[in-house]
Amino acid sequence: MARRVLVRAGGAVAVAALAGMAVYSVAAGLDRADKLASVVGVFVAVAGLAVAVYGLVADRRPDGGDGSGARVDASGERSNAVGGDNHGIVASGDGVTVVRQRARASGRSRVYQVGGDLNIDGR
């Protein structure tokens, strides 16, 4: 939900900026508006470059860039710990059966897949 609010707020800011530029262009004249747009464009480009560099640096952090520093560890016999994305199979124990599941959901649907006990509270 927070993402939806941010997207809508960003859209509202963009529409307001566009309307403001149109009003300024009419009031100040195209020559003066063109000069101002060039200066504003430079600042927007520099800000975009800064955000792109930040995104690259944050993406290369070991904690995924979220700053949480979340770490996982496992101890004991036949323990497994998976941090981040798991794109493989993790199995532990004698005579383990590997279960592969695939599902697709669209719209507002949900998919629950479990190779053992499952408790769903319906929310």
DABEL-V985338 format. One record per run of one state. SS is the DSSP state (alpha for helix, beta for strand, coil for the rest). FROM is the first residue (numbers start at 0). TO is the last residue. If there is no record, write none. Layout:
ss=SS from=FROM to=TO
ss=SS from=FROM to=TO
//
This chain:
ss=coil from=0 to=0
ss=alpha from=1 to=27
ss=coil from=28 to=28
ss=alpha from=29 to=58
ss=coil from=59 to=122
//
